[in-house]
């Protein structure tokens, strides 16, 4: 399946106006014409943690946000992407609570990955754990079932002990039926795209990193692809990994995230040098969803490993720290650089990362929109939002710096700003220009500038960015008519 080659929005269900009804209203008024490609609505389901990423029940929309009818209404006009956390579900879900109450006698027991499915005696082996790409100090949680038996269950993610996110056994027939039911419900409610969250972690195998374990992972991914194709749904696997893994996915026909672009664009604008960016744009797959910012952060490791020298990456990280960013770090020793560099993501709004410089920010967005792929604009980035330090202090989570919830009044005020109006014009141009469905090339330029060109039939459009001044110009031509030029 191929998504529409138009711009998409990423937002939480309550971040623009408070609920899905407000989002639907904005898409038809203030944001009209901006997102014909669709809306990625971050998890709107009832959840016990991680702002929706510990789902209780995919069959319901959290009533604080709205209803399935709201989702279907949005899907009818521009399409909808929703998440499926294929690696885990909430410990407070009906299924896992039944396991806690009834132990191995629960009809849902086989859905979950207990340690005896990994190690025959159910006892974790430290030598195996040391090889894993860990997201928490130990990859399992211990529970006591209602019958008094001890349950050790794999838990890749989670800030608490025991974790709120319980890993699924994706090889279980029960789990696969669970996924079929979710996808069928999505189709009924006009969800035409699904992001497979944390899919790289679904296979656990002793002696491996337990991350994107080949060839086992391909059987599951191919099964998911067959299910999605049958229902007319586009899949977007979410994998933070060495770029070679991403490229394998692309070669097998999957759409992938361009988690490399955000850092590379930021580096070009900070260092005033286009060399790394030009080389990257000439050698990347085109079947990618592009982004600059998201609900987590700007990816660094392992996404940039072997593409950017850690010493160079550290300079960009320090630049962002000076502008108020905070960091998430990799836990696994094996995924740190030899010099100890361990930054997983830079948590900061993209607007702040560029010093709240309107011209630099619009240059970054223009490069994103001219890069081959499906552009996604995160809602804070759409409104050129600034770091929300108060939310970080209030909630104790560094990611909250880029997760501000906007009231309708705040949206109205943001939209009146020049930087946002200029971005809106750029997005509408990207949606309307047919040349973006044609051929792409990186133009020969000096190191302190970047030029990108698209051509289809008699249409062409060219982007030129002066990295010294951040002056960004778009040139559009059709047939033998006069060329149109405008400064973004």
N, C-alpha and C positions, 0 to 999 in steps of 0.2 A: 504494500500500500504506500502511496505517496501523498504527503500532506500538501495543502495549498501553499504556493510560494509567496506568502504574504506575511506581514508582521503579526506576532502574537503577543499577548499580555500574560505576565505571571503575577498572581496575587493570592493572598489568603482570602477566604470567603468573607472575612469581616474587616479587611484592611482598607477598603474604599467605601466609606459611608456606613459601615457597621454590619451589613448583611448582603445576601445575594440579590435581594430585590433592589437595593441601592446600586449594586454593581450593574445589574441589568439596565437600570435607568441611565447610569452614566454612559454605558456603551451606546445607547441610542441618542444621547444628547452631547454632553461635554466631550466624550471620546468618539463621537461618530466618525466613521471612516478610518479610524486608526488601526483597528484589529480585525480585519476580515479573515485573517488566518486562524483566529481562534483565541481562546482564553484558557491558560493553564491555571486551574483553581486548585491551590494546595489543599491538603486533605480536609474536606468539609464534614467528615463522618464524626460521630461520637468517639471520643478518645480519652485515654487516661494519662496522656503525657506527651511531651515533645511536640507541642503545638500541632496535634493531629496525626503525628507519625507513629502513635501507638494505638491503632484503630481498634475499637470495640466491635463495630458492626458495619460492614459495607452496605448493608441493606437499608440503612437509614441516613438521612442528613441530619446533623445536629440541629435541633429546632431553634437554637440561638441564631443560626445562619439562614435558615429557610427550609425549603422542601425540594424533593426531586423534581417537582414541576418547575421550580426556578432554574434548576440545571437544564432541563429540557428546553425551556424558553430561550436560554442563552445559546444552547446548542443549535436551535433552529435558525438562528441568525448568523452565527459566526463559528460554530464548532466549539467543543470543549475537550480539554485534556484533564484527566484525573489520575491520581496516583494509586498504585497497588503496591503495598509493602510486601513484596513476594518473599522476603526473608523472615518476617515475623508478624505477630499480632500482639494485642494487649494481654497482660496477665489477668486483666479484669473482664476479658471477653467471656461470653457464655461457655464457649468450648473449654477454655483453660480452667475456668472456675469449676466446671464439672469434673475435670481431671483432679483438681485439688480436693474436691469432695469425695470422689470415688476411686482415686488412684488408677491402677492399671485396668480396673473394671469399667472405666468410663468408655462410652462408645467413641469418644474423641481422642483417646490416649495416643493412637498411632499418628495423629496429625503433628505431634510435637517431637522435637529432636532431643531425646534423652541421651545421656552420655553412654549408655550401654549400646547405642547404635553406632558409636564411634569407637569405643574401646570395649571389648567383650565383657570385661568384668565391671565396667562402669566407672573405673577409676582413672581420673585424668593423668596423663603422663607428662611430666614437666618438660622433658626433652622435645615432645611434640608441640607443646604450647609455646616454647621459645622460638619455634619456626613460624608461628602464625603472625599475620598482620592484625594486631589487636586494636580494638576500639575502646576497650575498658581493661582494667588490670588483669582480670581473669575472664575467660569467655563463657562462663556458666553461672547459674544461680541454683541455690539449694532450697527446696521447699519440703514441707511435711504435709502429706496427704491426709484426708479425713480418716483413713484406716490406720494411720500411724506410720506408714512407710515413708521413707525418704525418697524424694524425687530430685535428681540432678538434671537440669535442663539447660541446653545450650542457649546463651543469651549474648549475641554479638554486641548489641548496643545497650545503652542505659546508664544513667548517672546514679541510680540508686542500687542498693543491694538488699534484697533481690531486685533484679531489673524489672521494669514495667514492660519490656519488649521481649517476648518469648519466641524463640526461633521455631519455624515450621520445618517439617520434614517434607521437602518438595518431591521426594520419591514415593510418598504415601498416596495410594488411590483416594483416600479421604481428602487430602490436601488438594489434589488435582481437581476433584469435583467441586471443592470450595472455590477454586479459581474459575472454573467454568460458570458457576452460578454468578459470580461477580461480573464477569464479562457479559453474560446474557443480560443482566440487569442494566449494565452500562448501555448496551445497544438500544434497549427499550427507551432509555431516557436521553438519547441523542448524544451520547459521549462517543466521539469518533477518534480519540487519541488517548493512549494510556502510557504513563511513565512507569517503568518497572524500577521502583526504588530499591536500592541496596541489592540488586540482583547479583553483584559480584561475590556476595558472601553466602549464597545458598548452598554451595557444596562444601562439606567439611570432610576432610580426609587426613588421617594421621600421617605425619611426615611431610606435609605440604604447608604452604602459607594459609590454607583454607580460604584463599581469595582467588576467584576466577580459576578454579581447578579444571584443567583440561585433561582429557577430552570430555569429562563428565558434564561440564557446564553446557556443552553444545546440545546434548540430548534434551535437556530441560528448555533451553532457549528455542530450539527448533519446535518443540511441542507448543510453547507459548505462541510462537509465530504462526503456526498452523491454526491455532484457536483464534487468534486475532484476525488473520486473513479471512477465515470463514465468516466472521462477523463484520467485516469491513472496518476494522480498527487499526490505526497506525500505532506501532510500538516504538517507544523511546527508552532503551535501556540506560539506566543511570549508573555509570561506572567511573569512579575516580581511580585511575591506574596509570601505569606507564603507557605512553602513547601507542606503543606497539600493540597493546591489547585492544585499545580503541580502534586502531586501524584494522585489526583482524575482524572485529565486529562489522565495520564498514564494508570490508571485502566480502563478507558473507551476506550482504544486502540489508543489514540493520541500519537504521538511523542512529546516530550517536550525538552526544553532546560535545561541543568544542570547548572543553575546559581549559584549553591552552590559550585561546585568543584573549581572554580578559587580562592576563598578565602581560602578554606580548604587546598589546596595544598600550597598556599603561607604561610599560618600559619605553616604548618608542616616544611617548609624549614627555616622559620624565627625563630621559637621556638625550632627547632631541636627535635620535638616530633611528633610521628606518631599516637598517640592514637585517636585523633579526626578523622583523615583521615581514619584509619582502621575501626573504628566504622561506619563511613559514607558509605564507600565502601561496607560494608557487608549488608546494609539495604536500598539501593536505587534501584529504578526501572532501568531496563536495556534499555528500549526503550527511550533513551535520545540522544540528540546531545551534545557532550562535547565541551567546549571551555575554554580558559584561559583569553583571551583578546578580545576586540571587539571595535566597533566605538564609544561606549558610555563610558564604564568603568567597573571596577571590582565590581560586585554587593555586597551590604552589607545589607541594609534594603529595603524592608521587607523580602528579600529572606532568610536571616539567622536567622530570629526571632525564638526563642525557640530552636535553634540548637547551637548557640554560645552566651555566656554571653557577654552583651554589654561592660563590663570592659575589657574582653579579646579582643573583636573586636577593641576597642579603641587603644590597644597597637599595633595591626597590622596596623591600620590606621596611627598612629603616626610614625611608621617605614616607611611607604610609603611617608608621608609628608616630612620626613627627606631626602628622595631621590627625591624630586622635584614634588611630586603629588599635584593635587588640587582636591577639593571635590564637588560633588553635594549633596544637602540635601533635605530631605522630607519636604514638606510644611505643611502637616496636623498634627495638634497637637496630634491627636489620634494615629498617627503612630510613634511617638517618644517614646523612652524608658523612664521609670520613672525618670532616672537620666539625661534626656535631650539629650541622644545620638541620633543623627538624620542624620547620614551619609547614603545617598542613594547609591552612587557609588564612588569608588576611581578612579580618572582619572590620568592614568600613563601608560607608556609602561610596559609590564610584565618584560622585560629585566632590566629596571631601578628599578622596584620594588624589584628585587633580587640583586641590587647593581652592575649590569653589570658583574656579576660573571658567566662565561660561564658554569662551572660545575653545579652550582645551577640551572641555566636556563634550561640546558638540562635534569637535574633530573626532573624538573617540567614538561617538555614536555613528557618525558618518562612515567611519572605517568599518564598524560592525555591520551596518546596513548594506554596504557594498561588498562585504565578504560573502562568497558563495555559501548558501545554506538557508535555513529558515530562521529569521531573527526573532528572538524573544526579548521583550523589554520588561524588566522587573518593575513593579508598581512604584517603588521608592525612586528608582532611576527615572521613570517616566516623569515624575514631578520634581526631578533634580533635588531630591531630599538630602538633608544633612544628618550627621551622626546624632543618634538619640541616646545621649549619655545617661539621661535620667532613667530610661527604661532598663539600661544595663544595671544600674545601681539598684533599682527597684526589684528586678527579677533575678539578679545574680547570674545572668547568662550573657556572655559576650556577644552572642549572635543578635541580641535584641538591639544592638546599635543600628541595624539596618532593617528593622521590622516595625517601624512606626505605623500605628493605625490612624488613618486620616479621617477626620469628620468631613461632612459635606462643606462646611465653612472653610476648613483648611484646604480642601481640594480647590474650591473657587479661588482662594487667595493664591495658591500655587500656580494655577493655570493662567493667571493674569501676568505672571512673570515673563519677561522677554525670553529667557533661556528655554522655558517650557514651550512657548509658542513657536520658537524656532525649531525645536525638536519635533513638534507636531507637524510642521510643514515638511520636514525631512522624512518623517514616517509616511505621510500621505504620498509624497513623491515616490518612495520605495514601493508602495502598494500599487500605484497607477502606472508606472513605467514598465512597458512590456519588454524592454531590453534586458531586464533582470532574469528573463526566462531564456536568454541566449547564451553567448559565449563570453567567458571572463578571461582577462589577462592583467597581469601586473606590469605597469609601464616602467621603462627604464628612466630612473631619476637619480639625482644626487642623494647622498646619505641623509641630508637634512630635510627631505621631502618624501612624499609617497603619492603615487598615482595609480588609480585603479580604473579599469574600463570594462563596460559591458556592451555587447553588440548583438542585435537581432534584426534580421532583414534590413529595413532602412532606418532603424532606430539605433541610437547609441547614447550612452551617458558616461561621463568621465568625472571622477573625483580627484581633486588635487588638494593636498594638505601641506602647508608650509610648517614644518615642525618648530622652526624658530619663533614664529609669530602665532602659530595655531590658526592662521587664516585658512578657511576651508571653502573651496569653490566647487560647485557642481556645474557641468556643462552638458546640455541635452540637445541632441540634433535629431531631426526626422526628415528623411528624404533630402531634397535639394533646398529645403527651407532654411531660413536664418537660424543660426545656433542661438540657443537661450542660455544665458549664464546668470548664476546668482550665488551670492555669498551666504553660506549657511548661518 
